[in-house]
């Protein structure tokens, strides 16, 4: 068995590892979570889920056997009651792997590692940790050191362990665990672009971070071969420090490894589904770090597609994230993707029960919780867009040479008159972390210019410079809308035009809520996709605004949750439950 954990990329690494092993002729078992469309996806033999009949056969065999020995009312931690959902799937996977005669099983951790249901393996062939970040903080702690402690909990006595590059503090925890377990430890350098060019292939799973995951998978395969030839790796010494941990680089690849890396299928992650006049971009990012990677991937591929299209391109976001996630942190990286509309819906495929698979029903979330979650997600996006648009408007205002200091004085005075405690701390910065580097550069030059367009140079108010090197001007939205009152009459026409542009931009892009995934997809795609069918009696609640009509092509990004994009894929794919074809 090979055991894999991490925050970002543990599923991709597991999939790469399985495909490399299979292409070398081994019969593989793969256990991953969560499933996208059907629960049987979690347990795969040679890369494919079992057929429904065989899965049901094994399911009831294991379930009934456990039921026979169940002690009703016994505490679950004592192991004499029926296992919980995830633990049951782990037990079921082992039974299937044994009965299907696999040569090797790749087990992906569910949550953390130390206390995870998969952490029963006494002597794995190897263990691996992918990139770490803050996740499941209620269970794993709210520091990267605590996360690393739980993840490295899968290390076993004398068994080789790999890790992607981590922060020094996380790496120290990992090294301490390796010393405790007396196991070999290696840091894997990412697979280089030069090596991929040399062997003339690209990774089948998109994203820069996949080079880290691919390198881990390659070395896991080598450790499997070493295991078969009984090659022993040196254990870490007690006096080893973080900077001295051996680093490995993959430079030589055989043809089966190249095929494994270039043909691996891992749906729901950086996935593109292209149809006539509409393209779906699907990514189950659900942490801050993975959303940043999703944004980078989407911006690159969607912009490239847009540049190749002669005509109007409309871009729509479809988003859902679970109630335990922070939606403000997740939507923030998406701010510069230039979406023309944003759509929010619950993790419900359809309001018609016959269109919903039982595998895709979150029974733990009642309708009220789902509704509140969707409202919270939308609020986070609306807040982000309001701030982003205000910054853009402020930049236009500054470039046009508006009298910023007059606005400042007027605004502060008004606040003091209207505030019960005289506090004027509600000022909003023109520049924030979401301002692009080019815009920030423009603002800096405007602040020092002596001939800004439309008037004399605008000097920054030195009392309002924040920490760091950000230049800050304070202009409230209400002042932007009425700023022409402070300008000279000979510029009135120009000011009114700019004022009109700023006013219209504040609420230009729709942000809407729909009751289910099908209706959200139908609206976003403007009814172009025949596979997205809203049944009679389910009228889409919002008309498509004129600004979105007449597009040559529509680009739709669905993200925020693996479970959610599974529901999206269920709607978009006609293959019965096998999104891995």
C-alpha positions as CSV (number, residue, x, y, z in Angstrom):
1,X,0.0,0.0,0.0
2,X,1.0,3.6,-0.7
3,X,-0.4,6.2,1.7
4,X,-0.8,9.9,0.6
5,X,-1.9,13.0,2.5
6,X,-1.6,16.8,2.1
7,X,-3.8,19.9,1.7
8,X,-3.5,20.5,-2.0
9,X,-2.9,17.9,-4.6
10,X,-3.2,14.6,-2.6
11,X,-6.0,13.4,-5.0
12,X,-4.0,14.4,-8.1
13,X,-0.9,12.7,-6.7
14,X,-2.8,9.6,-6.0
15,X,-4.3,9.6,-9.5
16,X,-0.9,10.1,-11.1
17,X,0.7,7.4,-9.0
18,X,-2.1,4.9,-9.9
19,X,-1.8,5.6,-13.6
20,X,2.0,5.3,-13.6
21,X,1.8,1.9,-11.8
22,X,-1.0,0.7,-14.1
23,X,0.9,1.6,-17.2
24,X,3.8,-0.4,-15.9
25,X,1.6,-3.5,-15.9
26,X,0.5,-3.6,-12.2
27,X,-3.1,-4.3,-11.2
28,X,-4.1,-1.3,-9.0
29,X,-6.6,-0.3,-6.4
30,X,-7.3,3.3,-5.7
31,X,-9.2,4.8,-2.8
32,X,-10.0,8.6,-2.9
33,X,-12.6,11.0,-1.6
34,X,-15.0,12.6,-2.0
35,X,-16.9,11.2,-5.0
36,X,-18.1,13.5,-7.7
37,X,-21.2,11.8,-9.0
38,X,-21.5,8.3,-7.5
39,X,-20.1,6.8,-4.4
40,X,-18.5,3.9,-6.2
41,X,-16.0,6.3,-7.8
42,X,-14.2,6.3,-4.4
43,X,-13.0,2.7,-5.0
44,X,-11.4,1.9,-8.4
45,X,-9.8,-1.1,-9.9
46,X,-7.3,-0.4,-12.7
47,X,-8.6,3.2,-12.8
48,X,-12.3,2.4,-13.1
49,X,-15.1,2.2,-10.6
50,X,-16.8,-1.2,-10.3
51,X,-20.0,-1.8,-12.2
52,X,-23.1,-1.2,-10.1
53,X,-23.9,-4.9,-9.7
54,X,-20.5,-5.8,-8.4
55,X,-20.3,-2.8,-6.2
56,X,-23.7,-3.6,-4.6
57,X,-22.6,-7.3,-4.2
58,X,-19.5,-6.2,-2.2
59,X,-21.4,-3.5,-0.3
60,X,-24.0,-5.8,1.1
61,X,-21.5,-8.5,1.9
62,X,-19.5,-6.2,4.0
63,X,-22.5,-4.3,5.5
64,X,-24.3,-7.5,6.6
65,X,-21.1,-9.0,8.1
66,X,-20.6,-5.9,10.2
67,X,-24.2,-5.8,11.1
68,X,-24.0,-9.3,12.5
69,X,-21.3,-8.3,15.0
70,X,-22.7,-4.9,15.9
71,X,-23.3,-4.1,19.5
72,X,-26.1,-1.6,19.5
73,X,-25.4,1.3,21.7
74,X,-21.7,0.6,21.9
75,X,-19.5,3.8,21.6
76,X,-18.2,4.1,18.1
77,X,-14.6,4.5,19.2
78,X,-14.7,1.1,20.8
79,X,-15.1,-0.4,17.4
80,X,-18.2,-2.6,18.1
81,X,-20.8,-0.4,16.5
82,X,-21.4,0.2,12.8
83,X,-18.6,2.4,11.3
84,X,-19.4,5.9,10.2
85,X,-19.8,6.7,6.5
86,X,-16.2,7.4,5.6
87,X,-14.8,4.6,7.8
88,X,-17.2,2.1,6.2
89,X,-16.0,3.1,2.7
90,X,-12.4,2.4,3.9
91,X,-13.3,-1.0,5.1
92,X,-15.3,-1.7,1.9
93,X,-12.3,-0.7,-0.2
94,X,-10.0,-3.1,1.6
95,X,-12.4,-6.0,1.1
96,X,-12.7,-5.1,-2.7
97,X,-9.0,-4.8,-3.2
98,X,-8.4,-8.2,-1.5
99,X,-11.1,-9.9,-3.5
100,X,-10.1,-8.2,-6.8
101,X,-6.5,-9.3,-6.4
102,X,-4.7,-5.9,-6.8
103,X,-0.9,-5.8,-6.7
104,X,-0.9,-2.5,-4.9
105,X,-3.4,-0.1,-3.4
106,X,-3.1,3.7,-3.2
107,X,-4.9,5.2,-0.2
108,X,-5.7,8.9,-0.1
109,X,-6.2,10.3,3.4
110,X,-9.7,11.8,4.1
111,X,-8.9,14.5,6.7
112,X,-5.5,15.1,8.3
113,X,-3.7,11.8,8.7
114,X,-2.9,11.0,12.3
115,X,-6.5,10.2,13.3
116,X,-7.9,9.5,9.8
117,X,-9.7,6.2,9.1
118,X,-7.1,5.3,6.5
119,X,-4.2,5.4,9.1
120,X,-4.4,1.7,9.9
121,X,-1.5,0.7,7.5
122,X,1.3,-0.7,9.6
123,X,4.0,-1.1,6.9
124,X,3.2,1.0,3.8
125,X,5.5,0.8,0.8
126,X,5.8,4.6,1.2
127,X,4.0,7.7,2.5
128,X,3.8,11.1,0.8
129,X,2.8,14.6,1.9
130,X,1.7,17.1,-0.8
131,X,1.6,20.9,-0.3
132,X,0.2,22.0,3.0
133,X,-2.1,24.9,3.9
134,X,-4.7,25.7,6.6
135,X,-7.8,23.4,6.3
136,X,-10.2,21.7,8.6
137,X,-8.9,23.9,11.4
138,X,-11.5,22.8,13.8
139,X,-10.1,19.3,13.7
140,X,-6.4,19.8,12.8
141,X,-5.6,23.2,14.5
142,X,-5.2,26.7,13.1
143,X,-1.5,26.8,12.5
144,X,0.6,25.3,9.8
145,X,2.7,23.4,12.4
146,X,-0.4,21.7,13.8
147,X,-1.5,20.8,10.2
148,X,2.0,19.3,9.6
149,X,1.8,17.4,12.8
150,X,-1.5,15.7,11.8
151,X,-0.4,15.1,8.2
152,X,3.0,13.5,9.2
153,X,1.0,11.2,11.5
154,X,0.9,8.7,8.6
155,X,4.6,8.1,8.8
156,X,5.5,4.6,10.0
157,X,8.5,3.0,11.5
158,X,11.3,2.6,8.9
159,X,9.0,3.2,5.9
160,X,10.2,5.8,3.3
161,X,8.4,9.2,3.4
162,X,8.3,11.9,0.7
163,X,7.1,15.5,1.0
164,X,6.6,18.4,-1.4
165,X,8.6,21.5,-0.4
166,X,7.0,23.2,2.7
167,X,7.6,26.2,4.8
168,X,10.5,25.8,7.3
169,X,8.2,25.6,10.3
170,X,6.1,22.9,8.7
171,X,9.2,21.1,7.5
172,X,10.7,21.1,11.0
173,X,7.5,19.3,12.3
174,X,7.7,16.7,9.4
175,X,11.5,16.1,10.1
176,X,10.8,15.6,13.8
177,X,8.2,13.0,13.0
178,X,10.6,11.2,10.6
179,X,13.2,11.1,13.4
180,X,10.6,9.7,15.8
181,X,9.6,7.0,13.3
182,X,13.2,6.4,12.2
183,X,12.2,6.6,8.6
184,X,13.9,7.8,5.4
185,X,12.7,11.3,4.4
186,X,13.1,13.1,1.1
187,X,11.9,16.4,-0.3
188,X,10.8,16.2,-3.9
189,X,11.7,19.0,-6.3
190,X,9.0,19.7,-8.9
191,X,9.2,18.0,-12.3
192,X,11.0,20.5,-14.5
193,X,9.6,21.9,-17.7
194,X,12.9,21.1,-19.3
195,X,12.4,17.4,-18.6
196,X,8.8,17.5,-20.0
197,X,10.2,19.2,-23.1
198,X,12.9,16.6,-23.4
199,X,10.3,13.7,-23.3
200,X,7.8,15.8,-25.4
201,X,4.7,15.6,-23.1
202,X,2.5,17.7,-20.9
203,X,0.7,16.7,-17.7
204,X,-2.9,15.7,-18.3
205,X,-4.0,17.6,-15.1
206,X,-3.6,21.3,-15.6
207,X,-1.9,23.7,-13.2
208,X,1.6,24.7,-12.2
209,X,1.4,22.8,-8.9
210,X,0.8,19.6,-10.8
211,X,4.6,19.4,-11.5
212,X,5.1,19.0,-7.7
213,X,2.4,16.2,-7.6
214,X,3.8,14.5,-10.7
215,X,7.3,14.4,-9.1
216,X,5.9,12.8,-5.9
217,X,4.1,10.2,-8.0
218,X,7.2,9.3,-10.0
219,X,9.2,8.8,-6.9
220,X,6.5,6.8,-5.2
221,X,6.6,4.4,-8.2
222,X,10.4,4.2,-7.8
223,X,10.0,3.4,-4.1
224,X,7.5,0.7,-5.0
225,X,10.1,-0.9,-7.3
226,X,12.8,-0.5,-4.5
227,X,10.4,-2.3,-2.2
228,X,10.0,-5.2,-4.5
229,X,13.8,-5.5,-4.8
230,X,14.2,-5.1,-1.0
231,X,16.3,-2.0,-1.4
232,X,16.8,-0.3,2.0
233,X,16.9,3.6,2.2
234,X,18.9,5.3,4.9
235,X,17.0,6.7,7.8
236,X,17.2,10.3,8.9
237,X,19.8,11.0,11.5
238,X,18.9,12.6,14.8
239,X,21.3,15.5,14.2
240,X,19.9,16.3,10.7
241,X,18.4,19.8,10.3
242,X,15.8,21.1,7.8
243,X,18.3,22.4,5.3
244,X,20.0,19.0,5.1
245,X,17.0,16.9,4.2
246,X,17.9,15.1,1.0
247,X,16.2,16.6,-2.1
248,X,15.4,14.4,-5.1
249,X,14.9,15.5,-8.7
250,X,13.3,13.5,-11.5
251,X,15.4,13.6,-14.7
252,X,15.0,10.2,-16.2
253,X,11.6,8.9,-17.3
254,X,10.6,5.7,-19.0
255,X,7.9,5.5,-21.6
256,X,5.3,4.0,-19.2
257,X,5.8,6.8,-16.8
258,X,5.4,9.4,-19.5
259,X,2.1,7.7,-20.6
260,X,1.0,7.6,-17.0
261,X,1.5,11.4,-16.5
262,X,0.1,12.5,-19.8
263,X,-3.1,10.4,-19.9
264,X,-4.2,10.5,-16.2
265,X,-7.8,11.6,-15.8
266,X,-8.8,13.5,-12.7
267,X,-12.2,15.1,-13.3
268,X,-13.4,18.1,-11.4
269,X,-9.9,19.6,-11.1
270,X,-8.9,22.1,-13.7
271,X,-11.3,20.4,-16.1
272,X,-12.5,21.9,-19.4
273,X,-15.6,20.8,-21.2
274,X,-16.0,22.5,-24.6
275,X,-19.3,22.6,-26.4
276,X,-20.7,24.6,-29.3
277,X,-20.5,28.3,-28.3
278,X,-20.0,27.5,-24.7
279,X,-17.1,26.3,-22.5
280,X,-17.3,25.0,-19.0
281,X,-14.3,25.3,-16.7
282,X,-14.7,23.0,-13.7
283,X,-12.5,23.1,-10.6
284,X,-13.4,21.9,-7.1
285,X,-11.1,24.4,-5.3
286,X,-12.2,24.9,-1.7
287,X,-9.2,26.4,0.1
288,X,-7.6,29.8,-0.3
289,X,-4.4,28.2,-1.8
290,X,-6.3,26.0,-4.2
291,X,-8.6,28.9,-5.3
292,X,-5.5,30.9,-6.1
293,X,-4.3,28.0,-8.3
294,X,-7.7,27.7,-9.9
295,X,-7.8,31.4,-10.7
296,X,-4.3,31.2,-12.3
297,X,-5.3,28.3,-14.4
298,X,-8.7,29.7,-15.4
299,X,-7.3,33.1,-16.3
300,X,-4.6,31.6,-18.5
301,X,-6.8,29.1,-20.4
302,X,-10.0,31.2,-20.6
303,X,-8.1,34.3,-21.8
304,X,-6.3,32.2,-24.4
305,X,-9.7,30.9,-25.7
306,X,-11.2,34.4,-25.6
307,X,-8.3,35.8,-27.7
308,X,-9.0,33.2,-30.4
309,X,-12.8,34.1,-30.6
310,X,-13.9,36.7,-33.1
311,X,-16.9,38.3,-31.3
312,X,-18.4,39.0,-27.9
313,X,-17.4,36.6,-25.1
314,X,-19.5,36.5,-21.9
315,X,-17.9,35.2,-18.7
316,X,-20.0,33.8,-15.8
317,X,-19.1,32.5,-12.4
318,X,-21.1,29.7,-10.7
319,X,-20.1,29.3,-7.1
320,X,-21.0,27.4,-4.0
321,X,-18.8,26.6,-0.9
322,X,-19.8,24.8,2.2
323,X,-20.9,26.6,5.4
324,X,-17.7,25.8,7.3
325,X,-15.6,27.6,4.6
326,X,-14.8,31.3,4.5
327,X,-16.4,32.6,1.3
328,X,-14.6,36.0,1.4
329,X,-11.3,34.2,1.4
330,X,-12.3,31.9,-1.4
331,X,-13.8,34.5,-3.8
332,X,-11.1,37.1,-3.3
333,X,-8.6,35.5,-5.8
334,X,-11.4,35.6,-8.5
335,X,-11.7,39.4,-8.4
336,X,-9.7,40.1,-11.6
337,X,-11.2,37.3,-13.7
338,X,-13.5,39.8,-15.4
339,X,-16.8,38.0,-14.8
340,X,-19.8,39.6,-16.5
341,X,-22.2,37.9,-14.0
342,X,-22.0,35.7,-10.9
343,X,-24.5,33.0,-10.0
344,X,-25.0,31.3,-6.6
345,X,-27.0,28.2,-5.8
346,X,-27.1,25.5,-3.2
347,X,-25.6,22.0,-3.6
348,X,-28.9,20.7,-5.0
349,X,-28.9,19.4,-8.6
350,X,-32.6,20.0,-9.2
351,X,-35.7,21.0,-7.4
352,X,-37.3,18.0,-9.0
353,X,-36.4,15.0,-6.8
354,X,-36.4,12.6,-9.8
355,X,-33.4,14.5,-11.2
356,X,-31.3,14.1,-8.1
357,X,-29.0,11.2,-7.4
358,X,-29.0,10.0,-3.8
359,X,-25.2,10.1,-3.9
360,X,-25.4,13.8,-4.4
361,X,-27.8,14.7,-1.6
362,X,-26.2,16.4,1.3
363,X,-28.6,15.1,4.0
364,X,-26.5,16.8,6.7
365,X,-27.4,20.2,5.4
366,X,-31.1,21.1,5.8
367,X,-32.6,23.5,3.3
368,X,-32.4,26.5,5.7
369,X,-28.7,26.0,6.2
370,X,-28.2,25.7,2.4
371,X,-30.2,28.8,1.8
372,X,-28.2,30.8,4.4
373,X,-24.9,29.5,3.0
374,X,-25.9,30.7,-0.5
375,X,-26.8,34.1,0.8
376,X,-23.5,34.3,2.6
377,X,-21.6,33.3,-0.5
378,X,-23.4,35.9,-2.6
379,X,-22.8,38.6,0.0
380,X,-19.1,37.9,0.0
381,X,-18.9,38.3,-3.7
382,X,-21.1,41.4,-3.8
383,X,-18.9,43.0,-1.1
384,X,-15.7,42.1,-3.1
385,X,-17.1,43.5,-6.4
386,X,-18.3,46.7,-4.7
387,X,-14.8,47.3,-3.3
388,X,-13.1,46.4,-6.6
389,X,-15.3,48.6,-8.7
390,X,-14.9,51.5,-6.3
391,X,-11.1,51.2,-6.6
392,X,-11.4,51.2,-10.4
393,X,-13.7,54.3,-10.2
394,X,-11.3,56.1,-7.8
395,X,-8.5,55.4,-10.3
396,X,-10.5,57.0,-13.1
397,X,-11.2,59.9,-10.9
398,X,-7.6,60.5,-9.9
399,X,-6.5,60.1,-13.5
400,X,-8.9,62.8,-14.5
401,X,-7.4,65.2,-12.0
402,X,-10.2,65.5,-9.5
403,X,-9.6,67.7,-6.4
404,X,-9.0,64.8,-4.0
405,X,-8.0,66.9,-0.9
406,X,-11.2,69.0,-1.2
407,X,-13.2,65.7,-1.2
408,X,-11.2,64.4,1.8
409,X,-11.8,67.5,3.9
410,X,-15.5,67.6,3.0
411,X,-15.9,63.8,3.7
412,X,-14.1,63.9,7.1
413,X,-16.0,67.0,8.2
414,X,-19.4,65.4,7.2
415,X,-18.4,62.2,9.1
416,X,-17.6,64.1,12.3
417,X,-20.9,66.0,12.1
418,X,-22.9,62.8,11.6
419,X,-21.0,60.6,14.0
420,X,-22.0,60.4,17.7
421,X,-18.4,59.8,18.9
422,X,-16.6,61.9,16.3
423,X,-14.8,58.8,14.9
424,X,-13.9,59.1,11.3
425,X,-12.3,55.7,11.1
426,X,-14.7,54.4,8.4
427,X,-12.5,55.9,5.6
428,X,-12.0,53.5,2.7
429,X,-8.7,53.2,0.8
430,X,-8.6,53.8,-2.9
431,X,-5.9,51.2,-3.0
432,X,-6.2,47.9,-1.4
433,X,-4.6,44.5,-1.8
434,X,-6.9,43.9,-4.8
435,X,-5.5,46.8,-6.8
436,X,-3.3,45.5,-9.6
437,X,0.3,46.4,-9.8
438,X,-0.2,48.5,-13.0
439,X,-3.0,50.5,-11.3
440,X,-0.9,51.0,-8.2
441,X,1.9,52.3,-10.4
442,X,-0.6,54.7,-12.1
443,X,-1.7,56.0,-8.8
444,X,1.8,56.6,-7.6
445,X,2.6,58.5,-10.7
446,X,-0.6,60.5,-10.4
447,X,0.2,61.4,-6.8
448,X,3.5,63.0,-7.9
449,X,2.4,64.4,-11.3
450,X,2.3,68.2,-11.9
451,X,0.2,68.0,-15.0
452,X,-2.4,65.3,-14.4
453,X,-5.2,65.3,-17.1
454,X,-7.9,67.8,-16.2
455,X,-6.1,69.9,-13.6
456,X,-3.0,70.4,-11.5
457,X,-1.1,67.5,-9.9
458,X,-2.7,65.7,-7.0
459,X,-0.5,65.4,-4.0
460,X,-1.1,62.5,-1.5
461,X,-2.4,63.3,1.9
462,X,0.6,62.1,4.0
463,X,-1.5,61.6,7.1
464,X,-3.4,58.8,5.3
465,X,-0.5,56.6,4.1
466,X,-1.1,53.1,5.5
467,X,1.6,50.6,6.5
468,X,3.9,49.5,3.8
469,X,4.4,51.2,0.5
470,X,0.7,51.5,-0.6
471,X,-0.4,55.0,-1.5
472,X,-3.8,55.7,0.0
473,X,-6.4,58.2,-1.1
474,X,-9.8,58.2,0.7
475,X,-12.9,58.8,-1.4
476,X,-16.3,57.5,-0.4
477,X,-18.7,56.1,-3.1
478,X,-21.2,58.9,-2.4
479,X,-18.6,61.5,-3.1
480,X,-17.7,59.9,-6.4
481,X,-21.2,60.1,-7.5
482,X,-21.5,63.8,-6.6
483,X,-17.9,64.9,-7.2
484,X,-18.8,67.1,-10.2
485,X,-20.3,69.6,-7.7
486,X,-16.8,70.5,-6.6
487,X,-15.4,71.1,-10.1
488,X,-15.1,74.1,-12.3
489,X,-18.0,75.0,-14.6
490,X,-15.9,74.9,-17.7
491,X,-15.3,71.2,-17.2
492,X,-19.0,70.4,-16.5
493,X,-19.6,68.4,-19.6
494,X,-16.6,66.2,-19.1
495,X,-17.4,65.8,-15.4
496,X,-21.0,64.8,-16.1
497,X,-19.8,62.2,-18.6
498,X,-17.3,60.7,-16.1
499,X,-19.9,60.9,-13.3
500,X,-22.3,59.0,-15.4
501,X,-19.7,56.3,-16.2
502,X,-18.9,55.9,-12.5
503,X,-22.5,55.7,-11.5
504,X,-23.4,53.1,-14.1
505,X,-20.4,51.0,-13.2
506,X,-21.4,50.5,-9.6
507,X,-24.2,47.9,-10.3
508,X,-23.4,46.8,-13.8
509,X,-22.9,43.1,-13.4
510,X,-25.7,40.8,-12.2
511,X,-25.2,38.7,-9.1
512,X,-28.1,36.3,-8.7
513,X,-29.3,33.3,-6.6
514,X,-31.0,30.2,-8.1
515,X,-32.6,27.3,-6.3
516,X,-30.5,24.6,-7.9
517,X,-27.6,23.7,-10.1
518,X,-29.6,22.9,-13.3
519,X,-31.4,26.3,-13.2
520,X,-28.1,28.1,-12.5
521,X,-26.4,26.4,-15.5
522,X,-29.4,27.0,-17.7
523,X,-29.3,30.7,-17.0
524,X,-25.6,31.0,-17.3
525,X,-25.5,29.2,-20.6
526,X,-28.6,31.1,-21.9
527,X,-30.2,27.8,-22.8
528,X,-27.6,26.9,-25.4
529,X,-26.6,23.5,-23.9
530,X,-29.1,20.8,-24.7
531,X,-27.8,18.6,-21.9
532,X,-29.0,21.2,-19.3
533,X,-32.7,20.7,-19.3
534,X,-35.1,22.5,-16.9
535,X,-38.2,20.5,-16.7
536,X,-41.7,22.0,-17.3
537,X,-42.9,23.9,-14.4
538,X,-39.4,25.0,-13.3
539,X,-39.3,28.4,-14.8
540,X,-35.9,30.1,-14.5
541,X,-36.5,33.0,-12.0
542,X,-34.3,35.6,-13.6
543,X,-34.3,36.9,-17.2
544,X,-31.0,37.3,-19.0
545,X,-30.1,41.0,-19.1
546,X,-29.4,42.7,-22.4
547,X,-25.7,43.2,-21.5
548,X,-25.2,39.4,-21.6
549,X,-27.2,38.7,-24.8
550,X,-25.8,38.4,-28.3
551,X,-22.5,36.7,-27.2
552,X,-20.6,34.7,-29.7
553,X,-19.3,32.5,-26.9
554,X,-20.0,31.9,-23.2
555,X,-17.3,30.9,-20.6
556,X,-18.6,29.4,-17.3
557,X,-16.4,28.7,-14.3
558,X,-17.9,26.4,-11.7
559,X,-15.9,26.2,-8.4
560,X,-15.9,26.4,-4.6
561,X,-16.4,22.8,-3.6
562,X,-15.6,19.3,-4.9
563,X,-19.1,18.1,-4.0
564,X,-20.6,21.0,-5.8
565,X,-18.7,20.5,-9.0
566,X,-19.7,16.9,-8.9
567,X,-23.3,18.1,-9.1
568,X,-22.3,20.3,-12.1
569,X,-20.6,17.3,-13.8
570,X,-23.7,15.2,-13.2
571,X,-25.7,17.7,-15.2
572,X,-23.2,18.2,-17.9
573,X,-22.1,14.6,-18.6
574,X,-24.4,12.1,-20.2
575,X,-22.3,9.1,-19.1
576,X,-24.1,7.2,-16.4
577,X,-22.1,7.9,-13.3
578,X,-18.6,7.4,-14.8
579,X,-17.0,10.8,-15.2
580,X,-13.6,9.1,-15.6
581,X,-14.3,7.9,-19.2
